[in-house]
Amino acid sequence: MELDEMKVMVKKRLLGITLLVTPMVLSGCQVFTKVEKVVKQESKQGKKKEIEENSDIEYDTVSFDVRLSDEEIMLLHSPNDYSTLYKVGSVKSPFELDEVVKVTEQAKTEDAIYYKLAESVWVNKEDVTLADNSMAKVQSLLDADYDDPDIGVFVKSLTTEKEAGIHADEVFTAASTGKLPIIYYTQKMISDKKIDPEKTFKNDTSKINEMDLSYQQEGAGVLQDKPEGASYSVDQVLRWTIEYSDNQGTNFLGYYVGNEYDKEMRDTVSGVIGRTWKTPFEVTAKENGRLMEEIHKLGGRAIEYMKNTEYDDERIAKYLPVDVAHKIGDVEGYEHDIAVVYAKEPYVLSVMTKNDMGYEKIAKLSKEIYDLLGP
């Protein structure tokens, strides 16, 4: 059967191609369930003889004339040289994990369907996946329509780990996306059981709002309106920080959970973003995307709170028919949204803009990317 420009991606590491006299096996999968006979066995001395099935052989050259019992296809395997005392001969696989390979033929046996990847190399279709070029299409979209220094975009599939981006390493004023480091660190401390999410601390504004790198008390959030000196749990403040983008809540977590952004907290965040973290107020789209990916991987309360915020009807989530976990940020013409989109194959989308580009621009971009990655 001829296949028209079909491509597949190797999804199991093929350590070797194992050929049995009968049956033939590739990557641990039986390829041919019935072989009528094996012919043309040539010994080191040049003598030919017919070899019974399942018998041991020691020959330099083995030619396989393989017929399927249903006669759907005849496969003739080119001779391969072995120096082995077994009825099994191994040759090194020419393919790497995740390599994209063009398929030109397929064979159907009683057990499965097999694709021909190269001369004498057949693989069970379960060991490959259809090659996915959707991320390449995303990159083409970004290059064609979003090559603007006022926007930074980073996209990553959480299934294939393929990435796309435009100005993804450009530094932007973070606005409230700068809260992602302490959100991530708080969730990690909870997940690692280093802090009890129900542990309470006092809302002491003279401390939490005066530390270095604190957000201004006024602005988004609800903690600023709560009684001075009242105690709140880590979980409650984490929720406010995410759902309402709470400025004072961020300071609360930074002071008590992050120990005033101590070295341990900074080093932990630095390990995620790939550089030394110094401030929550400057960040790139890629760095924010990395943080969101790690929050997703932790799988705790933070990512669930991010699916239910005050901002779910705008920006990345606006036109999407699936759940979105996200963190927004706005300040003086900077408008951002950092998300995990829970499409069939989830992906990270990090969008940072400046000069009043507008929420609708982000929403439109999000829908275009979803149409390429999501359905």
NORMOMO-V217898 format. One record per pair of residues at least 24 apart in sequence whose C-alpha atoms are under 6 Angstrom apart, sorted by the first residue. I is the first residue (numbers start at 1). J is the second residue. D is the distance in whole Angstrom. If there is no record, write none. Layout:
# NORMOMO-V217898
i j d
I J D
I J D
This chain:
# NORMOMO-V217898
i j d
1 105 5
1 106 6
2 104 6
2 105 5
3 104 5
3 105 6
6 102 6
6 103 5
7 101 6
7 102 4
7 103 6
7 131 6
8 100 6
8 101 5
8 129 5
8 130 4
8 131 4
9 98 5
9 99 5
9 100 4
9 128 5
9 129 5
9 130 6
9 131 5
10 97 5
10 98 5
10 99 6
10 128 4
11 97 6
11 98 6
11 127 6
11 128 5
12 127 6
13 97 5
16 91 6
16 92 5
16 93 5
17 90 6
17 91 5
17 93 6
18 89 6
18 90 5
19 88 6
19 89 5
20 87 6
20 88 5
35 66 6
35 67 6
38 64 6
56 86 6
56 87 5
57 87 5
58 85 5
77 120 5
134 372 6
139 164 5
150 353 6
150 354 5
151 352 6
151 353 4
152 285 6
152 351 6
152 352 5
153 285 6
153 350 6
153 351 5
154 285 6
154 286 5
154 349 6
154 350 5
155 348 5
155 349 5
156 347 5
156 348 5
157 347 4
158 346 6
158 347 5
168 285 5
168 286 5
169 284 5
170 284 5
171 283 5
171 284 5
172 282 6
172 283 6
172 284 6
173 281 6
173 282 5
174 281 5
174 282 5
174 283 6
175 329 5
175 330 5
175 331 6
176 329 4
177 328 6
177 329 5
178 280 4
178 281 6
184 295 6
197 234 5
197 235 5
198 233 5
199 233 5
200 231 6
200 232 5
200 233 4
201 231 5
201 232 6
202 229 5
202 230 5
202 231 4
203 228 6
203 229 5
203 230 6
203 231 6
204 229 5
208 251 5
208 252 6
208 255 6
214 251 6
215 247 6
217 248 5
220 245 6
220 246 5
220 247 6
221 245 6
221 246 4
221 247 6
243 309 4
243 310 6
285 350 5
289 350 5
315 359 5
315 362 5
315 363 4
316 363 5
316 366 5
318 363 6
343 374 5
